[in-house]
């Protein structure tokens, strides 16, 4: 099974876009998204130095535009992607790339949202001196305890041996003075404490804009970086895109979900390398492909063909499916089993995992066509639970 992932801030390097822009079609599409964002992203991807593209107001639109246009190069006929891609996920701002790739929002909507996201996060970061530090190695529990003792947030949990601490400069200095045993600290060159409470003002700004954004349900499984759950409701994806600005990125849980789905290949969109590197350490035996330059496209397509399989979450105009958010045991609601029509927002049951129990809701409602699982069945992330016909929904 093929998973396509999109990187977050820090993946960009000076001049990384140059070889891609030699293709006239890529350049034309990229210039269009640059125009939508109101930024000269061609300049920033080719001529700007590291300091310029480190600015979150530049880095975020640059990454999203690159990922979206590169996806069209990888799949010249976009519908072909859904015959191969089993799931998508994005790290931090990369989740906007993933959401647009899964057709939850349009590329243009993604560019407006990412522009406003970057601006709002930069403004929030300017109010208090904050930062982020990568904590490499050490015992996980000891690392988390050390962060908590200093009032820091584990803003990114990237899997074994890599947690990113975020907070005020004073809190980070205290951590540096007393680091966890057997851990190495690496201060990150970022503008602020992203994915923490310090970004709450940005959440409010983006949330106000998001109220005017129309969405569609994902065309393939979308793994949320908030908790690793598969989300199949477009409005819920949008809510999570807004909320994740001030919430930790749980990439470790995304990796767990990929394993639960039976992933065999992970392809990272450009500028690639960070997420495939993490996957190599965390998911032994899973093939990875870091798409960095256009001369790799033929090999990338062969990689997709090797690992791809048709997504059962592809949308249909005549029926909808409610799917499992995670791996676990499905418990059918006694009320739902007696109904022929599920009202919008009805709870159909829950999925119990080793971590927690997650309520499953039929967001849109509809006429029950068939139950696809029974009470007590083991289910996987994104597995269809019930098929609904939209007629009859309240």
ChimeraX attribute file (.defattr): number of C-alpha atoms within 10 A of each C-alpha:
attribute: neighborCount
match mode: 1-to-1
recipient: residues
	/A:1	22
	/A:2	28
	/A:3	26
	/A:4	22
	/A:5	26
	/A:6	30
	/A:7	28
	/A:8	23
	/A:9	18
	/A:10	17
	/A:11	17
	/A:12	21
	/A:13	18
	/A:14	17
	/A:15	16
	/A:16	19
	/A:17	25
	/A:18	16
	/A:19	13
	/A:20	23
	/A:21	19
	/A:22	11
	/A:23	12
	/A:24	10
	/A:25	14
	/A:26	17
	/A:27	17
	/A:28	13
	/A:29	18
	/A:30	22
	/A:31	18
	/A:32	14
	/A:33	26
	/A:34	20
	/A:35	14
	/A:36	16
	/A:37	23
	/A:38	13
	/A:39	17
	/A:40	14
	/A:41	25
	/A:42	18
	/A:43	13
	/A:44	21
	/A:45	24
	/A:46	17
	/A:47	16
	/A:48	16
	/A:49	14
	/A:50	13
	/A:51	10
	/A:52	14
	/A:53	22
	/A:54	21
	/A:55	17
	/A:56	22
	/A:57	21
	/A:58	21
	/A:59	25
	/A:60	27
	/A:61	29
	/A:62	29
	/A:63	27
	/A:64	29
	/A:65	25
	/A:66	25
	/A:67	26
	/A:68	24
	/A:69	24
	/A:70	24
	/A:71	18
	/A:72	16
	/A:73	18
	/A:74	20
	/A:75	16
	/A:76	11
	/A:77	9
	/A:78	13
	/A:79	10
	/A:80	12
	/A:81	24
	/A:82	20
	/A:83	16
	/A:84	20
	/A:85	25
	/A:86	29
	/A:87	28
	/A:88	27
	/A:89	30
	/A:90	26
	/A:91	25
	/A:92	27
	/A:93	23
	/A:94	22
	/A:95	26
	/A:96	33
	/A:97	35
	/A:98	30
	/A:99	30
	/A:100	22
	/A:101	28
	/A:102	25
	/A:103	17
	/A:104	26
	/A:105	24
	/A:106	17
	/A:107	21
	/A:108	17
	/A:109	19
	/A:110	26
	/A:111	26
	/A:112	16
	/A:113	22
	/A:114	27
	/A:115	23
	/A:116	20
	/A:117	25
	/A:118	21
	/A:119	19
	/A:120	23
	/A:121	27
	/A:122	19
	/A:123	17
	/A:124	20
	/A:125	21
	/A:126	12
	/A:127	11
	/A:128	14
	/A:129	14
	/A:130	20
	/A:131	22
	/A:132	26
	/A:133	24
	/A:134	21
	/A:135	25
	/A:136	19
	/A:137	17
	/A:138	18
	/A:139	15
	/A:140	18
	/A:141	10
	/A:142	14
	/A:143	24
	/A:144	17
	/A:145	14
	/A:146	17
	/A:147	24
	/A:148	13
	/A:149	12
	/A:150	17
	/A:151	17
	/A:152	22
	/A:153	22
	/A:154	26
	/A:155	24
	/A:156	25
	/A:157	20
	/A:158	22
	/A:159	20
	/A:160	15
	/A:161	19
	/A:162	20
	/A:163	25
	/A:164	23
	/A:165	31
	/A:166	30
	/A:167	28
	/A:168	19
	/A:169	16
	/A:170	13
	/A:171	19
	/A:172	23
	/A:173	14
	/A:174	15
	/A:175	21
	/A:176	15
	/A:177	9
	/A:178	11
	/A:179	18
	/A:180	23
	/A:181	12
	/A:182	11
	/A:183	18
	/A:184	16
	/A:185	17
	/A:186	13
	/A:187	15
	/A:188	15
	/A:189	13
	/A:190	17
	/A:191	19
	/A:192	27
	/A:193	27
	/A:194	30
	/A:195	23
	/A:196	22
	/A:197	17
	/A:198	22
	/A:199	24
	/A:200	19
	/A:201	17
	/A:202	23
	/A:203	21
	/A:204	14
	/A:205	16
	/A:206	22
	/A:207	18
	/A:208	11
	/A:209	13
	/A:210	18
	/A:211	11
	/A:212	8
	/A:213	14
	/A:214	13
	/A:215	20
	/A:216	19
	/A:217	23
	/A:218	25
	/A:219	25
	/A:220	29
	/A:221	28
	/A:222	32
	/A:223	32
	/A:224	29
	/A:225	28
	/A:226	20
	/A:227	18
	/A:228	23
	/A:229	22
	/A:230	28
	/A:231	24
	/A:232	25
	/A:233	20
	/A:234	21
	/A:235	20
	/A:236	14
	/A:237	25
	/A:238	21
	/A:239	14
	/A:240	17
	/A:241	24
	/A:242	23
	/A:243	20
	/A:244	22
	/A:245	26
	/A:246	20
	/A:247	24
	/A:248	24
	/A:249	27
	/A:250	22
	/A:251	25
	/A:252	22
	/A:253	20
	/A:254	24
	/A:255	22
	/A:256	17
	/A:257	24
	/A:258	26
	/A:259	16
	/A:260	15
	/A:261	21
	/A:262	15
	/A:263	21
	/A:264	18
	/A:265	22
	/A:266	28
	/A:267	25
	/A:268	26
	/A:269	31
	/A:270	28
	/A:271	24
	/A:272	22
	/A:273	19
	/A:274	17
	/A:275	24
	/A:276	22
	/A:277	14
	/A:278	18
	/A:279	21
	/A:280	14
	/A:281	13
	/A:282	18
	/A:283	19
	/A:284	8
	/A:285	12
	/A:286	16
	/A:287	17
	/A:288	22
	/A:289	21
	/A:290	20
	/A:291	21
	/A:292	19
	/A:293	17
	/A:294	19
	/A:295	11
	/A:296	13
	/A:297	16
	/A:298	11
	/A:299	13
	/A:300	18
	/A:301	14
	/A:302	11
	/A:303	18
	/A:304	24
	/A:305	15
	/A:306	14
	/A:307	19
	/A:308	23
	/A:309	16
	/A:310	16
	/A:311	20
	/A:312	16
	/A:313	23
	/A:314	17
	/A:315	15
	/A:316	9
	/A:317	7
	/A:318	9
	/A:319	15
	/A:320	24
	/A:321	28
	/A:322	25
	/A:323	25
	/A:324	27
	/A:325	28
	/A:326	27
	/A:327	22
	/A:328	23
	/A:329	19
	/A:330	27
	/A:331	20
	/A:332	20
	/A:333	16
	/A:334	11
	/A:335	11
	/A:336	16
	/A:337	15
	/A:338	9
	/A:339	11
	/A:340	14
	/A:341	20
	/A:342	26
	/A:343	18
	/A:344	15
	/A:345	13
	/A:346	18
	/A:347	18
	/A:348	21
	/A:349	22
	/A:350	21
	/A:351	24
	/A:352	19
	/A:353	15
	/A:354	8
	/A:355	7
	/A:356	10
	/A:357	16
	/A:358	17
	/A:359	16
	/A:360	22
	/A:361	19
	/A:362	21
	/A:363	18
	/A:364	18
	/A:365	24
	/A:366	24
	/A:367	20
	/A:368	23
	/A:369	16
	/A:370	13
	/A:371	14
	/A:372	13
	/A:373	16
	/A:374	13
	/A:375	14
	/A:376	13
	/A:377	13
	/A:378	15
	/A:379	22
	/A:380	21
	/A:381	25
	/A:382	28
	/A:383	21
	/A:384	19
	/A:385	21
	/A:386	19
	/A:387	18
	/A:388	25
	/A:389	19
	/A:390	19
	/A:391	13
	/A:392	15
	/A:393	15
	/A:394	13
